[in-house]
Amino acid sequence: MHEQNPREVHREERTVGGPQDRPGLEREREVYREERVALAPYNYRAVQITWFVFGLINALIGIRFLLKMLGASPQAAFVSFMYGVTGPLVAPFRGIFPDNGQGFYIFEPASLVAIVVYLLLGWGIVALIRIATAPKGPGRAL
């Protein structure tokens, strides 16, 4: 679960050197550096899972597009499996543009439309997760 307030991680680094540390160094020198890192104020795991799911869907549809374009035989087990898995994902976008090709070599624009739509859908869901799980109240700058 996430916390309601953004968390910060402070990391300090301090180096003090003097004549006892290094011969020839006449005066004491101090170096101080502070680094602030703001942790994600939203549900990071839900965002990652969402991108993974939509990335997998787009990768499968992309493989389908390449198999159709290169004329892969639908009688091959892998090709048949890919068409079976991705068929329902591409079905809502069939008929928007006509399929072109000769024989097994088919240019299927429905797959390209599906990739774009699923990418936009994933982006929208991620934006919604970030909005819904962000801490309430005014934000603060780091």
N, C-alpha and C positions, 0 to 999 in steps of 0.2 A: 504494500500500500504506500501511498505517497503522503507526505506531510502537507499541512495547510500553508506553511510559510516556506519561502525559498531558503535553501540552506547554502552556506558559503563554506569553503574550505580555505583556511589561512595557512600558508606555508612560509615560515621565516627561515632565513639563512644568515648566519652571522659568522664572520671570520675575523679573528683578532690576531694580529701578528706583531711581534716585537723583536728586539735584538736577540732575545734568547731563542727565538724560533729560527731566525736566519741571520747568519753573521753578515755584517755590513749594513744592516737596516738600522738607521739611527732613531727613528721615532715610531711610535705605535700607530698602526693603521687599522681602521675599522671599516668593514664593508657590510652594509645592511641591505637586504633585499626582501621585499614582501610581495607575495603574489596572491591575488584573489581569484578563485575559480568558482563561478556560480554553477550549481548543479541544476539540472533540468527541473523547472517548476511544474511539470506536467507528468502524466503517466508514461514514462519512457518505454517501458516494456510493452504496453498496448500499442504504441506507435510502431515499435520494431516488429511486432507480430503482424500488424496490419500490412506493413510494407513487404514483409516476407510472403504473406499469402497472395497479395496482388502481384508481386514480382514473379512468383511461381506460376500464377495464372497467365501472365503475359509471356513468360518463357515458353510455356506449353503451347500457347496459341502461335507464338513465333516459330516454333518447331513445326507446327502444323502447316503454317504458311510456306516454309521452306520445302517441306516434303511435297506439298501440292505443286509448288513452282518447279521443282526439279523432277517431277514425274515419278515419284516413288510408287511402287506397286501396292495397291490396297490389300493384296493377298498376303503380304509379309506380316508376320505377327506384330512386330513393333509398330509398323505403320497403321495397321488395323486398330491396335490399342490406342495410339495417339488420336486417330480420327474419332474413336468411340468416346474418349475422355473429353476431347475439346469440341465435339459436335454440339452438345447442349450449350456450351459457352458462346459459340459463334452463331447459333441458330437465330437469336433475336435480330441479328444484323444482316441476315441474308435478304436479298432483294433490294437493298438500298442501291447497290451498283451491280451491274451484270458481271458474271464470271466470264473470263476470256481464256482461250487456250485451245490446243489441239491434242486430242488423245488424252494421255495422262498428264500432260504439262498444262496445269491450270493456274491462272492468276486469279486468286480469290481475294477481292477487296474487302469482303466481309470480315476476314481475319484482321486486316489492318485497322478497320474501323473498330473492331472489338478491342484491339490492343489500346487504341487511343481512349476509348470510353472507359475501359477498366483502369487505365492509368489515372484518368481524371477522377473516377469514382474513388480510387484508393487515396488520392490526394485530398479529396473532400472529406473522407472519413478520418484521415489523420488530422486535418485541420479541426474537425469537430471534436476529436479526442483531446487535442491540445486546449481548445476553448473550454470544454466541459470539465477538465481536470486541473485547470490552472488555479492557483490560489486566488481567493477572493480579495477584493480591496485594491488600493492603488499599488502599482508596481514601484520598485525603486531601482535606480540606476547604480551600477557598480563602478 
